[in-house]
Each structure stands twice: as C-alpha cells, then as structure tokens.
C-alpha cells in the first residue's frame, strides 16, 4: 500500500471492497462501526434497567471498536495484559476495567494494578491471597468479585464456562463450605459475585434459563455465606452468527423475565443494591466485521474443487486447525456473477490439510483473482486465529463509519531482544 492509494480510497464517494483491498492489501478485515452502534442499542434495550454493560475485549480487542463502545456507555472487561493495553489505548481508565481470567499470576496482577486496574474477578482463594499480596506491596486498596462455578441450567448445550468441571471460578459447594471473611486480605474488599455459565446461547429460552440459574446461585451464596454484594455480574451468553450470513438474535422477553427474577432474589437491585452487570462480546461486534480475501488458485482434485485463498486459519477461525470445522460461508465481494453455484471447498494458504475454512460452499464462477467476502467476523476473527503459524504477514484492519476511515492498522508479531539474565 502507498500513501497515494490510501488517499485515493479516502477520497472515494463509495468505499468498495476492491478499493479497500487495492489500498491495504488482501486479506483485509473491515469493521463497520455503525453496526457496533446498532448492536449496542439493541442489547441495551434488551437487558434489564438499570444495569451496567461490559464489552468483553476477547471478542475483538481493536482499540477503535473498544473506543466506540466505551463512548456509547460500555465499561470494559479484559482477561490479559494485551487486552488491557487495548482498553487503555481506547481511552479507558484502568478503574473502568474489570480484569478477569483463570490464570492470573502475581506478576500479571501487579502489572494490571500498575496500569490502574482496581477491580478483579477472583477465580480461587489462592488468587485472592495473591491479590492481597499485590495490594499490600503497592500500598493500595483493591476490590474483588468472587467468580462462582455454580449450577447451570440443566441439559443446555453450548460452550460451558460453569455448571460443569472447568478451570473457571470457585465451585459453589466449595464457597459455601469454606467461605470466611478471614480469607479476605487486609487491602482487598470483596464487593460481589461473578457468574458466567455459557457462551453464545443458542436461543432466548436457553439464555433465560442460564441467567435464572445464575441468579439462584448468587442468592444461595448470599444466604449461606452471609455476603452483601454491591455488584452482581451475571455474565452474558448473548449470541451472534459467525462467518456465515445471519442476523443477531432478538431477546424480546429477556428484560421483563430477568427483572422479575431479580425482584424476587435481590429486591434492591432497581436502586443499585446490588449493581447488576452483564457482559457481551460477540453480540456487540460480530456483524460489524467482514473479511475480504482473494482466490489465489482453483484446483480440481479427486472429485472436489478447491478455492485456495490468501486467508485461512492464520487469520480466521483458528480452531478449525484443532478439528473444529465451522460452516463458514463466502460470497463475491461485488457482483454475484452468473451461472449456477457450484460447491467449492475454501482452503487457506497454510501448509497443512487442516487449513480449510468451509466445505461445499456454493460459489458462482469461482476463479483466480476473485475477491470474496466472509461476513459476521467482527468477533473472534483475527485475534482468535493462528496468527503466528508459518509467519505469514497479518492482514490490515480498517474501521469505517459510513464513508469515513476511522482507523487503519496492521498488527505485527516481532522478536524483541531481551537483556541476558546472567544469574540463570
């Protein structure tokens, strides 16, 4: 890309996929921030009020997206120092970030505190002690939510974070049996509970069942352990399509039914006692993202047709390399072409037969040089991929609002020299 080509794109009345790729290369992630605004409004209207909404940076840590949601009213949730860096780059204050994750060692906790974080989701009693040591060493007061692995809704499918054996949280049975205020370090104040049972719930019914179970678990913890929570983080589970056509789900019953359950279990929640919090990543950003990728070659082998792309598991859907092949779909970025669609396997550029993004994807006139668009990849796209595999160059990421280019960036992986440790 040259400065002249980028300037030419910025001056166009319509930013076509072809023009963006000419300026920034292929593959290319394009984020439409107006769609982020729309998703935020939809989710804000769907969840109970009053409540706080956190954007989970794991879905997409691009600072332009985080800034857009932060300015709309979201607080941020980070589960690594890299995500925290993105949050700060978006203009957030560390005090507005909930720091989460199941493997927070002392050095990570210390770095997060040094960056301004004051609220942590604590996953074990041992981590609570580590947080207390950091607070004492830095002579600073910190707050903590106890993450609870409680009983989820019975028989519900999906990627479960709790309600089964996982690395997340403190088992509800352990908490009720062993909890004591003596476990809380001097410079740490436990201010509430954190429950997150399932990711990407498949229906509103499932989501309602999971949130109801989380409220029941929280109420039991309060009753048995004598907790008086200021904050009740019910997590999320809000769904979205991935790498295929589709629209965000609607939740017409959620606000009313969850509010009713909260009225029963926590009658002071409408006045902020406790402050009820929800988290979302994919619902807020999935449909803002499109991956533009170019067909490099067409191959017909053993009765199948392959379109070999310049994008694969190195930039999208890295979990396909672990055998989790998702039904991804692509379409021409401009005109649909002529003729009948034929089934094509979409293969990436990596030197492994596992680099397949989709099987039997219907494409018209698949040919060398064709620009394809893969929709709904604003969440768990580039940052959830095998970006270091084979050391291929990473795609640029472009954020738009209408015809305005808001951000144009390209992440890098670099080897940074370290000072030799002579005492090893």
Buried (B, 14 or more C-beta within 10 A) or exposed (E): BEEEBBEEBBEEEEBEBEBBBBBBBBBBBBBBBEBBBBBBEBBBEBBBEEBBBBBBBBBBBBBBBBBBBBEBEBBBBBBBBEBBBBBBBBEBBBEBBBBBBBEBEBEBBBBBBEBBBBBBBBBBBEBBBBBBBBBBEBEEEBBBBBBBBBBBBEEBEBEBBBBEEEEBBBBBEBBBEEBEEEBBBEBBEBBBBBBBBBBBBBBBEBBBBBBBBBBBBBBBBBEEBEBEBBBBBBBBBBBBBBBBEBEBBEBEEBBEBBBEBBEEBBEEBBEEEBBBBBBBBBBBBBBBBBBBBBBBEBEEEEEEBBBBBBBBBBBBBBBBBEEEBBEBBBBBBEEEBEEEBEEBBBBBBBEEEBBBBBBEBEBBBBEEEBBBBBBBBBBBBBBBBBBEBEEBEBBBBBBBBEEEBBBBBBEEEEEEEEEEEEEE
